[in-house]
Structures are given as C-alpha cells and as structure tokens.
C-alpha cells in the first residue's frame, strides 16, 4: 500500500503551462518528473505506489513510484468530465469518455460512457452507458461493477459482459439553475450509497409538537432548547436500484442563526415557514419536492420566473451551507461540513458534536516541489524548447551557414524540433548567444549581392515550415510560436519570414504557407511587418503578388492599420487581366480562404471576400464596374 506519509508536490511552469510533480514516498530520494509534456495535470494516489495524472486536455497517465515508470498513457475521445475510478483488485483504471455523439442543441460532445484502461497492457474497451447519458462521477462497487451517476440517473455497469442497468426514482428531479446543490453529490466509496442535500420538505422543529423520537429526541442540537429550530439535512439513496432510503438531519439552526442566513428578513423567514406548513417533514414520502424542481432547458416552465426568488432563498439558506461530505472508510457514516464547522453522522442518524473545520470548498493547493526539482525540470523544458546551432560568425558566409542548418533541421521533421507548440532557434556566435531576431536583422542588412546566395535556403526554410505546419495539430496555443511571454507570442520563424519578404520578390507563394500558419487574430507581426515588407518589395507588379494581396485581405480577420486601397493592387490588376479574368482570380483566392474555414463558414467567408471587392473596386471606373459585375455573377451568395 502507499505510505500514509507519502506526498505529492506540484506547481506549474510558465509560459509552457506544464505541471512539475515531485513525489515523496519515504522510499529513497523524491521523484521529480513531468507527467505530461503537452498539458497541465492534477495528481492523485491510487494504490500500491501508483499515481494517477489527470490532464487538462483529456489526458490520463498512471505512474509506478517504485519503478519510476509510466505504466499507461491515454487520451480519451471527448473533453469534459474528469470522472474516474480505480479497481485495485484488477488494476484497471476507468475514466469518463464518449461515443462521439453531440449533446442535443449544443456543439459539444456527450461524455456518455466509460473507458476501461487495464494497466497490464491488455486492450482498452469502451462501455456505452446510454446515448443520452452524461457521466458526472463514478465509483467501483464492492462486487467490481462500476456505478456511474449523471443528471439524476444511476447506471450499474458490468464490465465483464458490458451490460448496463439504468434507474431513476419516480419523480426524482434536479434543478437546472441549482444543479450543483441538488444532484446526487457524494457517492460512497463502496458504491452502495449516495447523498444529496435535502430538497423535499422544510425541517422545522417546534417545541411542544409531537417529536420524532427516533430522530429529534437524540439530536445534540436540540438538547435543552426551548425555541423553534430549522434543520439542514441530506437525503440518503441506495444506488442499485436508485431509491430514497432515509433523511438525515445534520444541523439545526436557531431563529437568530436562521434570520441571519435569510438576510435578517422576517418576510423571508415567513416564506420558509409557509413551505414548512405545506408538508410535515416527519412524514415526507421521499419523492415529492416542494422546491428546487427542474427548469427544462428546451421548454421553460412559464411559472418558473415567479418561483425563482423562493428557490434562490432556499438554495442559500437550506442547501448551500452543506458544503462537503467525507465518507468513512467502512461507509457506515460520514463527516459533513456545514459552513465552517463539521460533525460526524452515522447512517442510522446519530450525530456527533460540532467542531471547527479547516476544510475549504476550493481545491487545496498541493505542496510546492523543491527548488532543485523545479530548476532541473525547467532546464529540461528549456533544452527541449530551444534548437541550438553553432555559427562561425555573422558574415555573409556565416549567415548562410546558419540558415542552411535551420532548413536542414526543419526538413528532418517539424515534430522532432517543436515542444509545446514552440519552435525556437538560438545561435552561438563565438562566445555569445543570440536569438532569431538578431540573426535575421544581420541577414536583412546584407547587400543584395551577398544576400542572394542564401535566399534558396531561406525559401526552403519557410517553405518547409509552411508545408508541415498545415498538418500540425496545436497542443497549447493556436499556432506554432517562437516562445516567450504568452501575452506577446509571435509566430515561429517570424523574423525569417520578414527577411524573406524584404529580400526576395519571388517568394510570395512560399510566404503564403507561412501566413496560413499564423494566428493573425492575435499576432500582429505578420500583418504589420511582413505583409508591408512584401508589398514594398514586389510592388504588386506580378500576378502572384496581386493574388497574394487579394488572398491576404480576404482572409484577414484582425483589424489592420491600413486598407486594401492603400496598396497598388488594383492598378496592376487592370494591366494583367480583363475584368472577367480578374473576377475569376478573385473567386479562386476567396475559395482558397473558404477551404480553410470551419464547416458551415464557407458561405460567410465568400460573402466577406465579395465585400472586400466592393471596397476595392470603383463603380465610377468602367473596368472596375465590369469586374464587379462579373464577380457578382460568379460569387456564391450566402
């Protein structure tokens, strides 16, 4: 078993957003590692020295602290619930996953099943609970079956046969606005029981009324009291099948305490009393709910708005104070957190004394790893992030050597030289290390005859990047970047692209691939530096430059500091094509932009391109008017 003194320490490395973990098990030196190299993670002990890493981006991994090896690494298909359970006997991890179906009326996918991940290398299996299920939490039951809870239903999964039984108590409802307070919130570790805040009646104990001897007579909060008190309670449900078992009162409040919770309002207390008058809590049937009932999403209840203020009051004074439950190991009782106090309650209703608690409903920050662990892993990340090259000097031949080496390394595969969407080069020149900005500033300063020999390799560098970046799947950011502060990230090879734009008028099509890989909505460098440099160098005198100019403005999603009419694009287009030919060229470039849009955005993209043409063409010019008419005839309408 895991040493009870074992501890997981963790912190986040920025700007990479990676989790540094250091585990102390009492067996030798602490173990420091990165659970994932593509996402942050939360950590949890499983059993027998096994540790689970739960990634922010659907990742799950299990590590063996004894061997210091990763046993399994898995990414589930859907992003959403992080519910998981571990079968200690079989050494199998179960995590929430989906079959790919969409939630009705939404664009996100439903986590409607369980993925079974054996730690011995056996094949994984996916178990569908129900097409419309939404997994919220799960536990491994005492007999090995998996209990899965979601949206007021409970599924019992037999992983050997794949059979699932679903159950819901008649009239069992949950509140959409207050789902976090009214759902089955706390499953027992053995899978037998579940608790939720009591929503079926208002518990009001009035002295002189016939008490419930089995309950009120032994509750410590009522000892010696002589005034009306209001109770907070939880409902206990059996899970197979799902059925109400009993109500457990966990705390009584005096009228003064209750008035403070209500907001010092006698009117509010009167509203609660009116609810208490409707149903005697001692004879509540376990099904009917006076309040906090479901507000349908698709067909809203017209009376709900009138009921909402009372629901909000009930949620604040009767439900929200019950903040958390910790089950006993034998699941015969639990410790309940009520505001800033806690008490132990058994399943037969015996309540212990109230005592202060340091529990917080915010996730507790883990201990901080040692400084040595952080430094070592930061150094590892830095080494993975930066591509280092030796350069003889910053002469023309030395700069060509550097550009050639960069292109050669990129030709070896983009994936091999990127880490966390960062592609960054550093150059050691003599005893000094410089970055890409300094190196390509020197390239841009070369006389034309000295720069000419390195242009083929510079085109190869940018072209290879563009070709590979089209198929690159970003892990953290929206595009490949050159590292640094996340607030000021620039696209990878931005300085190389600027040098190519300033030096080579024949590089327009090569630059297009680099532009496609840039997140131009957030990174202004391409629009504010590289495009104007290309415009100055080409003057839009060649057909490929005009095409590029049209394409750029068709797809530009950010606000630039200039307009398309600021450039002589149209002046040269009139000399290169007839109006009909120009309209066809414009449509081809607009379709290139539309082809890269999300499904369903094609028509909007083409419409945007047509609007750009309307701004560019002058209806008072015969050629322009004819070109616009030709475009109007061939551009699809949204």
N, C-alpha and C positions, 0 to 999 in steps of 0.2 A: 504494500500500500504506500501511497505518497506520505512522506514525513509530515506530521501535522505542523511542523515549523517551516515547511517549505514556503517559499515566497516568490511571487512573480513581480519583477520591477519593470516598468516600461515608460518610454517617453517617445515623442515624435521628433524626427529630424526634419528641419525645414531648409530649403524650399521643396525637398523631394517628397514630403508627406509620407515618410516611411516610419514604421514603428521599430524602435530599438528595444529588445527584450533581454533581460538578464534574470536567470532563474537560479535561485539558491535552494538546493535540496538537502544540504547537510552532508553530501557525499562529494568531497573534493572541492575544487575551485568552482565558483559560479560559472554558469554557461551563458555567454552573450551571443546573440545572433539576430538576424533579420528574418522574421517569419515569412514575409513576402517582399519581393523586390518590385512589386507593381501596385501596392496598395497598403493603407494602414490596417491595423488589426487590433482586435480585443483578444485577450488571452484568458484561458480557464483550465484548471486542473481537471483531469478526467479520473484516472485511477492507475495505480501501479506505476507511477512515474510518467504517465502520459499527459501531454499538454495539448490543448486544442487552441488553434489560432483561427479566429473568425474575421475574415477580411471585410473591408468596407465595400468591396466590389465583387460580391458573390463568392469569394474565395474561402475555402476551408482547408486546413492542414493539421495533421497530428504529428507531434514530435515525441520521441522517446528520450527522456532525460538521462537514462543510464548509458545508452549508446551514443547519445547526442546526434541522432539521425532523424531525418524526416521520414515518417512511415507512409504518408499519403498526402497528395496534393490534389484538390478538386475544385472546380468552378461549376456551380450549379447553373442551370439554364436561365433562371429568372432572378431578377433583382427585387428584393422586398423583405419579407420576413426572415429574421435570422434565427428562427426557432431550431433547436437541435436537441438530441438526446443520445445517450451513450449506453449501449448494452455491455456491461462489464464482463458478463459470463461469456458472450460470443465475441467480444472485442470488435463490435460493429458500431459505426457512427451513423446516425440518422439525421438528415437535415431537410428543411423545407425546400421544395422545388416545384416546378410547374410543368405542364404538358405543352406549353406554348400558346394556349388559348387566351383571348383577351377578356378582361372584365367588361361586362355589358355597359356600353355607354362611355367607356374610357379607352385610352390608348395604351394603358399599361397591362402587363400580362399577369395572369392569376397564379398565385402560389397554391395550387390545388392538390399537391401530392407530397410524397416523402421519398427522398433518395437514400438508398441503403448503400453505405460505403464500408466494406469489410477492410480491416487493417492487415489482413494476411495476404492481400493481393488478389483475392477472388474477384470476379466481375461485379461491378456495381449493378444495382437494379433500381428502377423507378416504380413506385406504387401510387397509382391514382386513387385519391380518397373519394372524390366526386367532382364532376366537371365544374360545378358552381361552388365548390368549397374554397375557403380561404384560410390557410393554415396560420394560426397565431402562436400556438405553443404546443409542445408535445412532451411526453414522458414515456419511459419504458415501464410497463406494468410488471408486477411481481411474477407473472407467468410468461413474460417475454413478449407479449403483444404490445403494440405501440398505441398509446392514447393520444389522439390529435384533437385539439379544440380550435374552433373558429366560428365566429359570428353566431353564437348561441346554439351550435350543434357540436356533438362529440362523435368522433369516429374511432372505432376499435379495429386496428389493422393487424391481421395475422400475416407476418412477413413470410412464413413458410409456404402458405397457399395463395397469398395475395388477396384473400377475402377481406372485405370491409363491412362492418355493420355501423349504420348511422342512426342516431337517435336524437330526439328533441322532446322536451317536456311539453305537453299540451299547454298552450298559452304562454310558453316561455318566450319572453320578449327582451330585447335590449334596446337601449336608447341610442339613436344615431348621434345626437348632439353630445351625449354624455357616455359614449361607448366605453371609454377608459374606466369609468366608475361603475358601470352596471354589468359588464360582461363577466363571465367566469374568469376570475383574475389569477387565482392561486391553485394550481394543481398539486396534489400531494405527490411526493417523490415515488411512492409505490403505485401510482396510477389508480387508486381506489376512489379518491375524493377530490372535490373542488369546492372552493369558497368564492362567494361574491358578496358585495355589500347588499344588505337587506333593502329591498325596494317595495315590498308588498304591503306594508302597513306602517303606521307610525306607532312606535313603542312609547307609551305614556303610563307611568305607574302613579296612581293616585292613592294616597293613604286612606284607609277605611274601605276601599273597594276590596272585593274578594281576591286575594293574591293567588298567583300560580305557585303553589307551594313547591313544586318541583323545580321552579326556576327562580322566582323572585325571592323566595324565602332564604336562599343561601347566597345571594349575590352580595359581595362585600360592599358595593357602593350604596346599598340600601340599609346597611346596619345603622340603627339609631336615627334614621332620617324621619322627618315629620312633615315633608312637603312633597308636592308633585315633582317627579323627575322624568326626564326624557332619555330614552335609550338609543344607543348605537349598536348595531348588530350585523352579523354576517349570516348568510344562508349556506348551509352545508348540503351539497349534492353528491349522490353516488354517481359514478361515471359509466357503469356498464350494467344496465342501461342508464342513460341520463335521467335522474329523478331526484326531486327535492326530498331531503331526509329530515332536517330539523333546522330551526333557527337558534342561533347562539348569541345572546346579548353580551357584548364585550365591555360596555361602559355606560354608566348613567350620568346625566348632566342635571345639575340643579337649575331652577328657573333663572338664577342670575347668570350662570355659565351659558345657558341656552339663549338668553336675551342678548348676551354679548356676541355669541355666534350668529344670531339672526341680524345683528346690526342695531341692537338696542331698541328694536321696534316692537311695541305691543301688538301692532297690527300684524306684523309678520308672525309673531307667536300665535295670534288668533287664527291665522291661516293654517298653521301646523295643527293646532287644536281641532280645527274643523275637519281636517283629514283623519285625525285620530278618532273623532266621533263616528266616522263612517264605517270603520272596521275595528273590531276588538282584536288587538294584536295577539291576545292569548288564544283566539280561535281561528286565526288566519289559516286558510286552507293550503298555503304553499304554492298556489298557482296564480291567483288573481293579483293584479298590480294596480294600485291606485294611481301611481305616478311613475314618471320616467319611462313611459312606454314608447314604442318605436315610432319615429317620424320617417315614413317612407321617403326614399330619395327620388324615385320615379313618379310617384303620385302623392304629393304632400297632403297631409291632413289639414283641411281648411280651418279646423279648430285649434291647431297646434299653437299658432301665434298667441291666442288668448291664454293658452295653458303654459306658455314658455316661462313667464315670470315665476310662477309657482314651482315649476321644475328646476329653475335656476336656484331658487331658495332651498329646495330640498337637497339638491346636489351639494350646495355649500355647507349646510348645517348637519345633514344626516349621512352623507356618503363620503365626501372628500376628507373628513377627519380620520377615516380609516385608511391609513396610508400604505401599509405593507403587512404581510404575514410571512413568518418564518415557521415552516413545519418542523415538528420534532423528528428525530431520526426514525422512530417507530411509527410515525404518522398517527399517533393516538391523541395528539394535541398540537398546539401551535402557539407561537408568540405573536401577538397582534400589536402593531404600532398605531397608537391613537394620538394624533398631533405630536407632542414632544414627550409622550410617555409610552410605556409598553407594559403588557401584562401577559401572563400565560393563561391559556384557556384549554381545557380538555374537551374532547368530542362529546362528552356527556354533560357539558355545560358548566363545570366547576371553574370559577375564575379566580386567579391568584391576585396578589396585591399589585397596585400600580407602582411603577418605579420610573425614574428618568431614563431616557434613551439618547444615545448619540447617533442613532440611525438617521440617514438623510435619503430622501427620495431621489436626489441626484446621484448619478453613478459615482462611486468613490474613485478618486484618482489613485492609481497604483503607486507604490513606492518608486522612487527615482533610481535608475540604474547608476552604477558607479561612474565616476568621471573617466576612468580608464576604458570602460566598455564603450561609452559614448564616443570617445576620441577614436578608438580603434575602428568602430563601425562607420563613423563619419569618414575616416581615411579610406575605408574600403569603398564606400559610395563614391567618394571623390575620384578614386582610381578608376572605377567603372564608368564614371560620367565623362571624364576628360580623355580625349585622344591626344597623346603627346608625340611630337615629332621633333627631331633634331634638324636644324637648318644651319648651313655653313655661314651665311651672312645675309644681309638684305640687299645684295647686289642683284642685278637682273638674273644672273645665273642661279643665285641662291634662292630668289623668289620663285623661279621656275621649278627648282628642285622641290620647294615646299608644296606648290600647287600640284605637281605631279604626284607627290607622295599622298596628298589628300585624296586625289582622284583614284589612285590605286587602292587606297584603303576603303573608299566608298564602293568601288567595284567589287570588293570582296564580300559585300552584303551589308545592307543598312542595319539589319537586326543585330549584327555582330558588334557594331560600334555605337549603338544607342543604349541608353539606360534611363528608364522613367521618362521617355519622350525627349531626352536631352541628347543632342549631338553637338559636341563642343571640342574644338581643337585648341591646343596650346603649343607654342613653339619655343624651343630652347635655342637661342642665338648667342653663341659664346657662353658667357656666364649669366646671361639674362633670359628670363622667360617672358614672352609677350603673348597677347591674345590675337584673335582673328581680326579685330578692328585695326590694331597697329600693323599687322602684316599686310592687310589689303589696302590700307592707306598708303603704304610704300608701293604696292603694285599700281595703284591709281596714279601715283606721282611719276611713274616711269615714262620716259619719252616714247613716242609711238613706235619707233623702230626697235626699242628694247622690249616693249610690252608684247609686240607681235608674236615672238616665239612661244610665249606661254599661253596664248589665247586658246589653242586647241585643247590643252589640258584643262583650262578653266571652263571651256564649254563642256568638256567631258565630265568635269566635276558637277556642274549644275545640272546637266542633262541626266546623269546617272541618278542624282538625288531626286529629280522630278519624276523619273520613270518609277523608281522604287517607292517614293512617298505616296503615289496614287493608291498603292495597295497596303500601305502601312496602317495598322489599327492602333490609334492612340490609347494609352493606358491611363494617363492622368490629366493631361491638358488637351486642348482641341487640336493641337498640331505639334509637330516636332519643333523644338526650340533650342536656343543656344545657352540655356541655363541662366542662373542668377535669380534675382528677386521676382517672385510670381507676378507682382504688380507691373513690372516693366519688361516682361519677357519679349524677346524678339525671335523671329523665325530663325531656324537653323540656316546657316550659310548666308545670312543676310548681307554681310559685308562682302562676301564673294560675289553675290548677285549684283550688288551695287557696282563693284569693279567691272564686271562683265558688261553691264548696261552702259557704263561710261566709256568703255574701251572698244566694244565690238558691235557695230551696227548690224552685223549679220546674225546676231544671237537672239533675235526676237522669239522665234519658236522654242528655243531652248529655255528662255526665261519664262515662257508661258507655263511650263511644267512646274517651275519653282513657285510662281504666283498661285497656282492651284493648290499648293500645299500649305499656304499661309492662311492663318486665321485673320483675315483682313478686317473683321469686325472689331477686333481688339488690338491688333498690331498695326500701327500706322506707318511703319517704316517702308513697307512695300509701296504704299500709295504716295507717301510724301517724299520719299527719297529715290526709290528705284525707278518708278514709272516716269517721273520728270527727267531723270537722267537718261533713260531710254528715249524719251521724246526728243530731248536735245540732240542726242547722237544720231538718231535716224531721221529726224525732221519729218517723219511720216511720208517719205518720198517713195517708198517701195510698197508693193501690195501687201506683203506680210506685216509691215509696220502698221498700215491702216487697219488691217484685220485685227491685229492685236489691240489697237486703240479702241475699236468698237467693242471687242470682247471684254476689255477691261471695264469699260463703263457699263456694259450690260450686266456684268456680274458683281459690280462693286456695291457692297451692302452697307458700307460706312459712309459717313459724311466727309467728303474731301474738302480741301481748302480751295478747290478750283472746279471749273465746269468743263464739260467736253468741248464747248465752244471756245475755250481758251487755247486750244491746240489746232494746228492747221490740218486736221484730219480730213475734213470735207473738201478743203481746197485741192488736195492732191487726189482725193477720190474722184472728183469731177474729171480729172485728166486721165484717170486709169480705166474707168468703166462707164458704160452707158447707165442711165437711170435704172433700167431693168436689171442690168448686171449688178449694180450696187445693192439694189433691194435683195437680190438673191444672196450676195455676200453677207449682208446684214442678217438675213434669216439663218444662214449657216452658222454664223458666230453666236447668234441668240440660241440656236439649238444646242450648240456645244455647252453653253452655260446651263440650259434646261436639263441636259442629260445628267448633270452632276447634282441636281436638286433632289430633295426628298420626294418619294412618291406622293402624288397629289399636288405638287407645287409647280409642275411643268407649265400649265396654262398661265399661272400668275407670273412666272419668270418670263415667258414670251410677251406677255402684256407689258411688263416693266420695260423690256427691250424696245418695244414699239413706242412707248412714251419717251424713251431716250432719243429715238429717231425724230420724234415730233419736236423735241427741244433743239436738235441739231440742224434740222432742215428748215430753210427759209421759204415759206409758201409764196413769197413775192418773187422768188427766183424760179425761172421756168424749169431748169434742170432739177432743182430741189423739189418743186411741186410734183414733177413727173415721178421722181424717185419715191416720194411719199405715197403717191397714188399706187405705184407698183407694190410698195411694201404693204399697203393697206389690203391689196388684193391677195397677197400670198401669206401674210402672217395669220396664224390661227387666232380666233377670238376667244377670250375667256368666257 
